[in-house]
Amino acid sequence: MKLFIASVLYLVAVTSAQNPNKCSLRSADIPRDFLDMSIGCKKEVRRQIQEEINASMQYLAMGAHFSQSTINLPGFAEFFFKAAAEEREHATKLIEYLLMRGQLTDDVSTLIEVKSPPTVSWERGLDALKQALRTEAKVTKSIKQVIASCENDSHDHTNDYHLVDFLTGDFLQEQYSGQRDLAGKISTLEGLVRQQGSFGEFLFDKTILG
């Protein structure tokens, strides 16, 4: 038994020494009959994953900005950090969807690109909320573009009913609710700032967001 184990360890060591950085296992020969997502629709979903990551990075920048000791608005910071996590969750859901449909068999390192957000500082919390609403509107428009493309793929002349239903039911509902919530917060904060000045922003951070 000891000799057998020693032999196995020797073979593993030799194999690793010959090619230490590359796995030599063959890919499984899986029938491709179940892969029915069109090329155009697949590209649109991958594009949307990048949109969600971009939005997440923007919200991370917002959260970090309001966390600074010189600004110290923890309510704003927590709100935007939570928004960043939600966008990453959306990206994860789309990745899991592609996996379910068997559409992530290629190099996943090309799936996303981490980009620096266009804006990294804000003079007021109100400015950040308004940019957040514009960001959400952009993401919503992008999701609707995916739906339109997959509802009638001009390349393959197909309709991906399942993906369209998934995006319409899960994603658009959350987008519209989030946009309405941001619009309400902007309205409330503008009223407080109009009446109380900078103290209104402090009250909003502590009472509404805190």
N, C-alpha and C positions, 0 to 999 in steps of 0.2 A: 504493500500500500504506500509506504514511504517512497519507494522507487517510482511508483506511478505519479505521485504528487510532484516529485522532483522533476520528472520528465515533462509534465505539463508546465511547470514554472519555467523550465528551460526553454520550451517552445515559445511561450509568451514573451520571454526576455529577448530571444532571437528575433522574433517578429517585430517587436518594438524597436530594437536596435537597427533593423533594416529600414524601417520607415516609421520614425517616431512621431511624425506630425500628421499622418494621414490614416484614416480608418480604411481597412481593406475589405470591409463587408460589402457584398453585393446588394443593391437595392432589390426589394421584393418585386416579383413579377406580378403586379396586380392588374386584373382586367380593367380597362378604361371605359367600359360601357356606361358606368354610372356618372361619368363626368359630362354633365350637360349644360354647364354655365358657358355662355358665349364669351368670346375673346374680348369684345367691347365692354360687356358687363363686368367681367373680371377686372379690367383696367380701371373702370369707374369706381369699383369698390376699393381697389388699392389706392386710388387717388383720394378717396374720402378718408381712408385711414390716415393719410398724410395731413389732411385738413384738420382732423381731430387732434393730431399731435401738435400741429402748429398752434391751435387754440389753447391747448394745455400749456405750452411753453409761454404763451402770452399771459395766461392767468398766473403761472408761477412767478413771472416777473412782477406782476401786480402784487401778489402776496408778499414777495420779498421786499418790494418797495415800501409797503405800509408797515412792514415789520421793523424797519430801521429805527434805531433809538432816537434819531432826530425827528421822526414823524410819529411813531408810536400810536398807530390806530389799529389795535389788535382785532377789532370787529371786522374791519375791511380786510385785514390780512387773512383771517380765518375764512371769510367768505370767498376770497379769491383762491386760496389754497384748496378749498373744497371744490370749487369750480374746475380747477386744474385736474384734480383727481377724477372728477366726473368725465372730463374729456378723454383722459387716459382710459377710463373704463369703456367709453364708447369705442375707442380704437381697438381695445382688447376684444370687445364683442364682435367687431367686424372681422378681426383676425380669426377668431373662433368660428365665425360663419364660413369663411373661406376654407378653413380646415375641415369643417363638416361637409362641405361640398367637394372636398378633394382637390382644392385649387391652390395649395401651398406646397407643391412638390419640388419647386425650384429653389434657388438660393434666397432665403428669407432676409439676408443682409441687405438686399436691394428694396425691401418693402417700405422702410421709412427712412427719412433723413431728418436729423435734429437740426433745426434752424434757429438762429437767434431771433427773438421777437422784434418787430419794427419799432416798438416803443418800450422804454424801460423806466420811465419816470413820469409822474403826473403832479401837477401843481395842486390839484384838489381831488378829493374822493369822488366828487361829482363827475369830473372829467374821466376818471377810470370807469365809473359805472356806465357812462355814455359810450365809451369805447367798448366795454363788455357787451352792450346791447348791439352795437354794430358788428362785433365779432360773432355773436350768436346768429344775427340775421344772415351773415355771410355763410356760416356753417349750414343754416337751414336751406338757403338757396342752393348750396352744393349738394345737399342730400336730395333735394327735389330734382336736381340735374341727374343724379344717379338713378332715381326712380324713373324719370322720363326716358333715359337711355336704355334701361333694362326692361321697361314696359314695351318698348318697340325697338329692338336692336336692328339698326339699318344694315349692319354687316351680315348677321346670320338670320335676320327676319324671324326672331323668336321673341317670346314674352316670358320673362322669368317671374311667374306669378308669386312664387314663394318669397323671393327676395323683396319684391315690391311690397308685399303684405308685411314682411318683417320690418322694413324701413318705415312704412307708413304708420303701422301700429305702435312700434316701440320708440322709434327715433323722433318722428315728427311731433307726436304727442308731447314728449318731453321738451322738445325745442320750443314749441309754442307756449307751453306753461312757463318755461324759463324766461322767455322774452317778455311775457306779461308781468312776471315777477320783477324783472329788472326795470321795466317801464314804471311800475308802481313805486319802486324804491327811488328812482330818479325824481319822480313827482314829489314824493315825501321830502327828500333831501333838499330839493330846490326851495320848497316852502319853508323849511327850517332855516336854511342859509339866508333866505330873504328876510326872515323875521329876526334871527339871532346872530347872523354873521358867522364867523368861524366857530363860535360856540355851538351853533346849530349842527355843524359837522361832528363836533365832539359828542353831542347828545345822540345823534344818529348812530354813531359808532358804538356807543355804550348801550343804548336802549333798543334800537331796531336790529342792528347786526350782532350786538353783544348778547 
